[in-house]
Amino acid sequence: MPSVVVIDYGSQYTRLITRRLRELHVYSVIEPPNVSMQRLHEHDARAVVLSGGPQSVYADGAPPLPDGLLDSGLPILAICYGMQLVARALGGEVAPSTVREYGKAVLRHTDGDLLGGIEGEFVAWMSHGDSVARVPAGFAVTAETSDTPVAAMEDAERRIYGLQFHPEVRHTPKGLAVLERFLDAARVERGWTSEHIIDEAVSDVRDGVGDERVLLGISGGVDSSTLGLLLHRAIGTQLVAVFVDTGLLRLGEADEVERALRGLGLDLVVVDASERFLEALVGIVDPELKRKAIGKTFIDVFGDEARRVQDARGDIRFLAQGTLYPDVIESAGSHGSAVIKSHHNVGGLPDDLAFTLIEPFRNLFKDEVREVADALGMPSHLRDRHPFPGPGLAIRCLGEVTPERLRVLQQVDDVFVSALREFGLYGETWQALAVLTPLRSVGVMGDGRTYANTVALRAVTSVDGMTADWARLPHEFLATVSNRIVNSVPEVNRVVYDITSKPPGTIEWE
Ligand code: XMP
């Protein structure tokens, strides 16, 4: 697949550049500054983007341009730090600065292949210290702002473009159009679509596993369910999909997922392990211990089932996992696009259960998994669900997790989330959840005094969950939800709304 390689100079936006290019249907991967030309060749790179970065090009140990890049003839889009590297390497001048320009700026006199002819005001997001003072020979200045004389430069002949702003962020509203123009100038084909992703993954899986069988654990979430659908498409009945129902999902969710997947032809082995999970959680209040107990129980239940299936149907060689590209980038040194990895004893499984791991989603971002889910027929209300933590409602049930408390939380959560959907607010929030606190307080209901639970509602806006802001849900909506909760869940007499951003708060209460 032809690609655009993004060189990571440490900008917080590097990943976003990759995602935006993929939104434009171009396959894009991230590599470090010391990437070799050979590696770019293996990626079938048709262009390179240099990300921004926190350093000054004058700093000791400032990461350099990849060896040979400027002589390779590959079109280059150089953003912020990347632009300064290019300017310096080609004989221009970079002015050091002691202050950082940060925030929105308006571009003036836009010109050139990338910026010329873009209509209307051009607002750009700036975040830089140094800036280019003199462009290298062959380059033209194609934009300026009131503070930055060289806000963009280009050498159209060599197809090298520099931007002192971030086209990848939403604060640069016309940024996507700029990226699109770069792809046009670089003549990069757009072939990265969900159909393509599916076709490629299907053929890789088929090649990799031949006529062997593949085991998959499904947790009920979007990623593992989608992987189930993909593997079903690739290898049909060679897939052994085990759905472990932890009892810690939302109200009715396990049934819904099971029905949907069966409806799409998947032959699921369903294990109702809710009692085992509840037993493992008895007496545990500490959130880390809860997580450990749940993780261990999952492995135990899945392991038991894997053994049972193998006893009944013979050995299984492969285990599929829904590892995503962000996990791959995070585990340093594991660059590469191979679908099949030969790891053994994955995910803490005991020695007698050694599998070869397959990770068909290791090149994908979460939003791409959702597109794949869509293309494979997953109903939209399942596909578009908010992120949900692996340990499920157990970590939102502060204090001890008992069947009774879990039931109360499921009901409250259901009222909240159903109302968000009903009022058209579900898609406006990145994640919404209910928390059963360990607090009880006095209330009054009819003629009687109550002494019951406090629940907290939390809804946030976010891009990737790393930072988040509390969602400004309309007061009327919150009033309705609060009424509905107290009226329909007798164990609850008080509802509070969490108005903490992340940081300093986390999204989950635990
Ligand atoms: P926090 O609470 O750290 O959460 O702000 C950030 C995002 O991560 C989700 N989360 C998890 N997801 N397994 C997961 O798959 C987990 O153990 C886990 N813990 C937190 C959380 O729901 C939020 O979206």
Residues whose N, C-alpha, C, O or C-beta is under 5 A from the ligand:
A	BS01	XMP	P387 F388 P389 G390 P391 G465 T506 I507 E508
